[in-house]
Amino acid sequence: MRTLVITLLFVCAVSFHGEAQRISKNALGVRLGDDDGFDSLGAEISYQRALFENNRLELDLGIRGEKDFYDAFKIVGLFQWVMPLDQDFHWYVGAGAGFGNVDYDNGGSDSFALLAGDIGVEYNFKIPLILSLDIRPEIGFGDDAYGDGFDFDLGLGIRYQF
């Protein structure tokens, strides 16, 4: 009986000793992307919030415009699963949705909705900085050129963790 108790304690100690990955509680920064469905090159304000040990919510806000043509915004929310590759190197996959609006200077306006996926890698530096590279396919539902059809967005994220 004593051997069984010692063995169980040893197994429990070893299982709890394994190093868990660390997702920062909050991260705020920018995501630079090609964002084919919105504009040729742009930046999004990006916020990440840890929900569980290996899950987080990412919210991205992109604002675009072209003088004497249009003003537009797009908001995307993604639920992500984060998995370790190495000590400070992780990969993640996620799914979510978003919406946006385009106001044309000639008086017209178009709104759209979208479904998005996300897969990427990230590196957590020893300082509170995280760099990520991801691919975000999006399927848009709208009646304008910005929100209709399939778009494939490649993005580089730079975020401050706190």
C-alpha positions as semicolon CSV with decimal commas, in nm:
position;residue;x (nm);y (nm);z (nm)
1;M;0,000;0,000;0,000
2;R;0,283;0,235;0,088
3;T;0,447;0,171;-0,251
4;L;0,118;0,247;-0,428
5;V;0,078;0,581;-0,246
6;I;0,440;0,682;-0,320
7;T;0,398;0,582;-0,685
8;L;0,075;0,786;-0,716
9;L;0,239;1,089;-0,554
10;F;0,536;1,058;-0,787
11;V;0,312;1,034;-1,097
12;C;0,110;1,337;-0,981
13;A;0,426;1,539;-0,913
14;V;0,571;1,459;-1,255
15;S;0,246;1,543;-1,434
16;F;0,212;1,880;-1,259
17;H;0,579;1,964;-1,305
18;G;0,556;1,973;-1,687
19;E;0,605;2,326;-1,810
20;A;0,277;2,472;-1,929
21;Q;0,277;2,719;-2,212
22;R;0,228;3,079;-2,120
23;I;-0,031;3,288;-2,300
24;S;-0,022;3,648;-2,191
25;K;-0,343;3,773;-2,034
26;N;-0,356;4,071;-2,273
27;A;-0,168;4,173;-2,587
28;L;-0,215;4,494;-2,785
29;G;-0,050;4,591;-3,111
30;V;-0,084;4,593;-3,487
31;R;-0,134;4,331;-3,753
32;L;0,014;4,427;-4,089
33;G;-0,143;4,242;-4,378
34;D;-0,213;4,235;-4,747
35;D;-0,587;4,202;-4,676
36;D;-0,697;4,139;-5,034
37;G;-1,063;4,190;-4,957
38;F;-1,016;4,539;-4,819
39;D;-0,717;4,723;-4,961
40;S;-0,374;4,650;-5,105
41;L;-0,178;4,689;-4,781
42;G;-0,295;4,795;-4,440
43;A;-0,263;4,775;-4,067
44;E;-0,519;4,660;-3,815
45;I;-0,528;4,745;-3,446
46;S;-0,511;4,405;-3,277
47;Y;-0,608;4,302;-2,923
48;Q;-0,575;3,953;-2,773
49;R;-0,735;3,840;-2,447
50;A;-0,661;3,503;-2,284
51;L;-0,981;3,318;-2,199
52;F;-0,851;2,982;-2,078
53;E;-0,508;2,824;-2,039
54;N;-0,471;2,750;-2,412
55;N;-0,742;2,970;-2,568
56;R;-0,775;3,337;-2,643
57;L;-0,992;3,588;-2,823
58;E;-0,841;3,813;-3,089
59;L;-1,015;4,130;-3,207
60;D;-0,883;4,322;-3,509
61;L;-1,002;4,662;-3,632
62;G;-0,896;4,781;-3,975
63;I;-0,970;5,132;-4,102
64;R;-0,901;5,220;-4,464
65;G;-0,965;5,510;-4,690
66;E;-0,875;5,670;-5,015
67;K;-0,909;6,045;-5,052
68;D;-1,207;6,145;-5,268
69;F;-1,319;5,783;-5,306
70;Y;-1,415;5,593;-4,988
71;D;-1,382;5,545;-4,610
72;A;-1,415;5,195;-4,466
73;F;-1,374;4,981;-4,156
74;K;-1,366;4,609;-4,083
75;I;-1,386;4,430;-3,745
76;V;-1,290;4,063;-3,710
77;G;-1,316;3,849;-3,394
78;L;-1,140;3,511;-3,370
79;F;-1,140;3,237;-3,106
80;Q;-0,793;3,077;-3,110
81;W;-0,641;2,756;-2,977
82;V;-0,271;2,801;-2,893
83;M;-0,031;2,504;-2,886
84;P;0,342;2,494;-2,805
85;L;0,609;2,410;-3,061
86;D;0,905;2,499;-2,841
87;Q;0,951;2,686;-2,514
88;D;0,869;3,036;-2,649
89;F;0,747;2,936;-2,994
90;H;0,377;2,848;-3,046
91;W;0,136;2,779;-3,326
92;Y;-0,232;2,861;-3,323
93;V;-0,550;2,800;-3,515
94;G;-0,878;2,983;-3,488
95;A;-1,218;3,062;-3,632
96;G;-1,443;3,362;-3,615
97;A;-1,653;3,622;-3,789
98;G;-1,662;3,991;-3,863
99;F;-1,837;4,276;-4,037
100;G;-1,753;4,599;-4,210
101;N;-1,883;4,903;-4,390
102;V;-1,769;5,111;-4,687
103;D;-1,889;5,472;-4,732
104;Y;-1,825;5,610;-5,077
105;D;-1,768;5,981;-5,125
106;N;-2,039;5,987;-5,393
107;G;-2,298;5,911;-5,122
108;G;-2,324;5,533;-5,150
109;S;-2,263;5,288;-4,868
110;D;-2,218;4,910;-4,851
111;S;-2,204;4,676;-4,552
112;F;-2,074;4,321;-4,540
113;A;-2,027;4,026;-4,305
114;L;-1,758;3,759;-4,313
115;L;-1,651;3,424;-4,173
116;A;-1,279;3,379;-4,109
117;G;-1,028;3,111;-4,020
118;D;-0,678;3,166;-3,887
119;I;-0,358;2,963;-3,863
120;G;-0,018;3,096;-3,763
121;V;0,299;3,084;-3,557
122;E;0,421;3,323;-3,288
123;Y;0,732;3,386;-3,084
124;N;0,717;3,522;-2,727
125;F;1,032;3,719;-2,647
126;K;1,173;3,744;-2,293
127;I;1,064;4,109;-2,303
128;P;0,687;4,167;-2,327
129;L;0,683;4,147;-2,707
130;I;0,522;3,888;-2,931
131;L;0,572;3,850;-3,308
132;S;0,335;3,642;-3,517
133;L;0,286;3,540;-3,878
134;D;-0,053;3,408;-3,984
135;I;-0,279;3,326;-4,275
136;R;-0,645;3,429;-4,253
137;P;-0,883;3,302;-4,521
138;E;-1,212;3,494;-4,524
139;I;-1,546;3,434;-4,694
140;G;-1,740;3,759;-4,733
141;F;-2,112;3,808;-4,772
142;G;-2,203;4,143;-4,921
143;D;-2,300;4,312;-5,242
144;D;-1,986;4,517;-5,297
145;A;-1,632;4,446;-5,417
146;Y;-1,485;4,466;-5,065
147;G;-1,699;4,214;-4,883
148;D;-1,808;3,959;-5,141
149;G;-1,632;3,628;-5,210
150;F;-1,317;3,456;-5,086
151;D;-1,012;3,650;-4,965
152;F;-0,678;3,521;-4,844
153;D;-0,495;3,747;-4,599
154;L;-0,132;3,705;-4,488
155;G;-0,043;3,907;-4,177
156;L;0,251;3,995;-3,953
157;G;0,157;4,080;-3,592
158;I;0,358;4,288;-3,347
159;R;0,203;4,308;-3,000
160;Y;0,294;4,429;-2,651
161;Q;0,198;4,178;-2,379
162;F;0,066;4,282;-2,041
